[in-house]
Amino acid sequence: MSKRIQISRHGGTEVLEWVDHTAPQPGPHEVRVRNRAIGLNFIDTYYRSGLYAPPRLPSGLGLEGAGEVEAVGNAVERFKVGDRVAYAGGPLGAYAELHVLPADKLVGLPDSISFEQAAAAMLKGLTVQYLLRQIGRFQGGETILFHAAAGGVGSIACQWAKALGVKLIGTVGSPEKAERARALGAWATIDYSRENVASRVLELTDGRKCPVVYDSVGKDTWETSLDCVAPRGLLVSFGNASGPVTGIDLGVLAQKGSLFVTRPTLAGYADTPERLQAMADELFAMLADGRVRVEIGQRFPLAEAARAQEALTSRRTTGSTILLP
């Protein structure tokens, strides 16, 4: 018998239950992983609250972790018992000591990357990979806007953008977070608690605005983000930290300069095992040679996942947060 966090209803952190759980035997194309570290992400709170619907209730939570293969299905060829692996996608259930998931969702983890590094970096790092390397397709020298630059995804984006020669303007909520983002490689920062973001972007870009704006905040920053996109530029809305964006008027895109908008997901870019492994290999290379460093700002016992989510949603975290079984 192992333990996991599960939900039987939607709501606040009070619905998280620490329960006994018998992990099933893996099916023919599945692998059972003994988690050594688990990633904490905003999307976990969406499933808990009901913003996103799990397939059924009761349900496990969590999409990201790293550990060792404990058992494999009879049709699995890529992995064997004892292999070091990591994952950053469904099915739900990473908040557990043991997790069964399709082999296609796993990547091999090199010895140079620790379990804690992988759990802290997989979902956020792969997100930055597709944001900057697949959506952005930057040549170097561009100036972009990235909201929440001191958070988990933003911390990696600051470093990766610098490595690409891209000037990242990061929005932050305090002087301390501004200092952190600049230390990680942000070209400039805007403290939204004290400054008008759109006005500062105009100043920093000599009135040109940004060809790409990355927004994981959602409802609260949507209008501001539109005002920061250069004509024919792209707004990348990839999160809902303040709530989902609703009631979009497409005519506004025309009024503000024939803008483009995309709402991407990791699953839409890492849609084959080969593409997923290639994206992970690029991330691991960035981590291994130090161009990207992952700061684990908080570690919580898995049983205290509620406390960890409260810290995340109240914006009391910096860098990445992991849960330890």
C-alpha positions in Angstrom: 0.0 0.0 0.0 1.3 3.4 -1.0 0.1 7.0 -0.3 -1.2 9.7 -2.6 -3.0 13.1 -2.6 -6.5 12.9 -4.1 -9.6 15.0 -4.5 -13.2 13.7 -4.2 -14.8 17.1 -4.8 -13.7 20.5 -6.2 -12.8 23.5 -4.0 -10.0 25.1 -2.0 -7.0 23.4 -0.6 -9.3 21.8 2.1 -10.4 19.2 -0.5 -6.9 17.7 -0.8 -6.9 14.3 0.9 -3.8 12.2 2.0 -5.0 8.6 1.5 -3.8 5.1 1.2 -3.7 4.0 -2.5 -2.9 0.8 -4.2 -1.1 1.6 -7.5 -2.3 -0.8 -10.2 -0.1 -3.1 -12.3 1.0 -1.3 -15.5 -0.9 -2.2 -18.6 0.9 -3.4 -21.8 2.1 0.1 -22.8 2.4 1.5 -19.3 5.1 2.1 -16.7 4.9 2.3 -12.9 7.3 4.9 -11.5 8.4 5.3 -7.9 8.5 9.1 -7.6 11.5 10.6 -5.9 10.4 14.2 -6.5 7.2 15.8 -7.7 6.7 19.2 -9.4 4.1 21.8 -8.1 2.4 23.8 -10.8 -0.5 26.3 -11.2 -2.3 23.8 -13.4 -2.7 21.5 -10.4 -4.8 24.2 -8.7 -7.0 24.4 -11.8 -7.9 20.7 -11.5 -8.5 21.1 -7.8 -10.8 24.1 -8.1 -12.8 22.7 -11.1 -11.6 25.2 -13.7 -10.3 22.1 -15.5 -12.3 18.9 -15.1 -10.5 15.6 -14.3 -11.8 12.6 -16.1 -13.5 11.4 -12.9 -13.7 11.8 -9.1 -12.1 10.8 -6.9 -9.0 11.8 -8.8 -5.3 12.1 -8.3 -3.5 15.4 -8.9 -0.3 16.5 -10.5 1.4 16.1 -13.9 5.1 16.3 -13.2 7.7 14.1 -11.5 10.9 12.2 -11.6 11.9 8.8 -10.2 12.7 5.2 -11.1 10.9 2.7 -13.1 9.5 0.0 -10.8 7.5 -2.1 -13.3 6.8 -2.1 -17.0 4.0 -3.5 -19.2 4.8 -6.4 -21.5 4.8 -4.2 -24.7 7.1 -1.5 -23.4 10.5 -1.5 -25.1 12.0 2.0 -24.3 12.3 1.5 -20.6 13.2 -1.2 -18.1 13.1 -1.6 -14.3 15.6 0.7 -12.6 15.7 3.3 -15.4 15.8 7.0 -14.3 12.8 8.8 -15.9 10.9 12.0 -15.7 7.5 13.2 -17.0 5.5 16.4 -17.4 2.1 15.3 -18.7 -1.0 13.3 -18.0 -2.6 11.3 -16.7 -3.3 13.0 -13.4 -1.7 11.4 -10.4 1.8 12.6 -9.9 1.1 13.6 -6.3 1.8 10.1 -5.2 4.5 7.7 -4.1 3.8 5.5 -7.1 2.4 6.6 -10.4 1.3 4.6 -13.4 1.4 6.3 -16.8 1.9 5.6 -20.5 5.5 4.9 -21.5 5.0 7.5 -24.3 4.7 10.2 -21.6 8.1 9.4 -20.1 11.6 10.7 -21.0 14.9 9.1 -20.1 16.7 11.1 -17.4 20.5 11.4 -17.7 22.7 10.9 -14.6 23.8 14.5 -14.9 20.3 15.7 -13.9 19.0 15.0 -10.3 15.5 13.9 -9.6 14.8 17.2 -7.8 16.1 19.2 -10.8 13.9 17.2 -13.2 10.8 17.6 -11.0 11.4 21.3 -10.7 12.2 21.9 -14.3 10.3 19.5 -16.6 7.0 21.2 -17.0 8.3 24.7 -16.7 11.4 24.0 -18.8 9.5 22.2 -21.6 7.1 25.1 -21.5 9.9 27.6 -22.0 11.3 25.4 -24.8 8.2 25.5 -26.9 7.5 29.2 -26.0 11.0 30.5 -27.0 12.2 27.8 -29.4 9.1 26.8 -31.3 6.6 29.7 -31.0 9.2 32.5 -30.8 11.8 31.3 -33.4 14.0 34.2 -32.4 17.1 35.2 -34.3 18.6 37.3 -31.4 18.2 40.9 -30.6 14.4 40.9 -30.3 12.8 42.6 -27.2 10.0 40.6 -25.7 7.7 41.0 -22.7 7.3 38.1 -20.2 4.8 38.4 -17.3 5.6 36.9 -13.9 9.3 36.8 -14.7 10.4 35.8 -11.2 8.1 32.7 -11.0 8.9 29.2 -11.9 8.4 29.5 -15.7 9.7 33.1 -15.8 12.9 32.2 -14.0 13.8 29.8 -16.7 12.6 32.1 -19.5 14.9 34.9 -18.2 17.9 32.6 -18.5 17.0 30.9 -21.8 16.2 34.3 -23.5 19.6 35.6 -22.4 21.2 32.5 -23.9 19.4 33.2 -27.2 20.4 36.8 -27.2 16.8 38.0 -26.7 16.1 41.0 -24.5 13.4 40.0 -22.0 11.4 42.6 -20.2 9.9 40.9 -17.2 6.9 42.0 -15.1 7.2 41.4 -11.4 5.3 42.4 -8.2 8.0 43.7 -5.9 11.5 45.2 -5.9 12.9 41.9 -4.6 11.4 39.9 -7.5 12.7 42.6 -9.9 16.2 42.1 -8.5 15.8 38.3 -8.9 14.6 38.5 -12.5 17.5 40.8 -13.5 20.0 38.5 -11.8 18.6 35.6 -13.8 19.1 37.5 -17.1 16.1 39.8 -17.7 17.2 42.8 -19.7 14.7 45.0 -17.8 11.9 44.7 -15.3 8.6 46.4 -14.7 7.1 46.4 -11.2 3.4 46.3 -11.9 2.6 47.3 -8.3 4.2 50.7 -8.9 4.5 51.2 -12.7 2.2 51.3 -15.7 3.3 48.3 -17.7 2.2 49.5 -21.2 3.8 52.9 -20.7 7.1 51.4 -19.5 7.1 49.0 -22.5 6.8 52.0 -24.8 9.7 53.7 -23.1 11.9 50.7 -23.1 11.3 49.9 -26.8 11.4 53.5 -28.1 7.7 53.2 -28.9 8.0 50.0 -31.0 6.4 47.7 -28.4 7.2 44.0 -28.5 6.9 41.5 -31.3 5.9 38.8 -28.8 4.3 39.1 -25.4 4.0 36.0 -23.1 1.2 36.1 -20.6 0.5 33.3 -18.0 -1.5 35.6 -15.7 -4.7 35.6 -17.8 -7.7 37.8 -17.0 -5.9 40.5 -15.0 -3.2 41.3 -17.6 -5.0 40.5 -20.9 -5.8 44.1 -21.8 -2.4 45.3 -20.8 -0.7 42.6 -22.8 -2.6 43.6 -25.9 -1.4 47.1 -25.5 2.2 45.9 -25.4 2.2 43.9 -28.7 3.8 45.6 -31.7 1.7 45.8 -35.0 1.4 42.3 -36.5 2.9 40.9 -33.3 1.9 37.9 -31.3 0.3 37.6 -27.9 1.0 34.1 -26.3 -1.6 33.4 -23.6 -0.4 30.3 -21.9 -1.9 30.4 -18.4 -4.8 31.5 -16.1 -3.1 32.5 -12.8 -5.7 35.3 -12.2 -8.6 33.5 -14.0 -9.4 32.6 -17.6 -9.7 35.2 -20.4 -13.3 35.3 -21.6 -15.4 37.3 -24.0 -12.7 38.1 -26.5 -13.6 40.6 -29.2 -11.6 39.7 -32.3 -12.1 43.2 -33.6 -9.8 44.5 -30.9 -6.9 42.6 -32.6 -7.6 44.6 -35.7 -7.8 47.9 -33.9 -4.5 47.3 -32.1 -2.5 46.5 -35.2 -3.6 43.3 -36.9 -2.4 41.2 -33.9 -2.1 37.5 -33.6 -3.1 35.5 -30.5 -2.3 31.9 -29.6 -3.3 29.7 -26.6 -0.8 26.9 -26.7 -0.3 23.9 -24.4 2.7 21.6 -23.9 0.6 18.7 -25.1 0.1 20.5 -28.4 3.9 20.7 -29.0 5.2 17.6 -27.3 2.7 15.5 -29.2 4.9 12.4 -30.1 7.4 10.5 -27.9 10.2 11.5 -30.2 9.3 15.2 -30.1 8.9 15.1 -26.3 12.3 13.4 -25.8 14.0 15.9 -28.2 12.5 18.9 -26.3 13.6 17.3 -23.0 17.1 16.6 -24.3 17.5 20.3 -25.2 16.3 21.3 -21.7 18.7 18.8 -20.1 21.6 20.2 -22.2 20.8 23.7 -21.0 20.7 22.5 -17.4 23.9 20.4 -17.7 26.1 23.2 -19.0 24.7 25.8 -16.7 23.0 28.1 -19.2 19.8 27.4 -17.3 19.8 26.9 -13.6 16.7 25.8 -11.7 16.3 27.3 -8.2 14.2 25.2 -5.9 12.8 27.9 -3.7 10.5 25.6 -1.6 10.4 21.9 -0.7 7.3 20.5 1.0 6.5 16.9 2.2 4.0 15.4 -0.3 1.5 15.0 2.6 1.6 18.9 3.0 0.5 19.5 -0.6 -2.3 21.8 0.6 0.2 24.1 2.3 2.4 24.1 -0.8 -0.6 25.1 -3.1 -1.6 27.9 -0.7 1.9 29.3 -0.9 1.8 29.1 -4.7 -1.6 30.7 -5.2 -0.8 33.5 -2.8 2.4 34.3 -4.8 4.6 33.6 -1.7 7.0 31.4 -3.7 10.1 32.1 -5.8 11.5 29.8 -8.4 10.2 26.2 -8.4 8.5 24.3 -5.7 8.7 20.5 -5.3 6.9 17.9 -3.2 8.9 15.1 -1.7 7.3 11.6 -1.0 
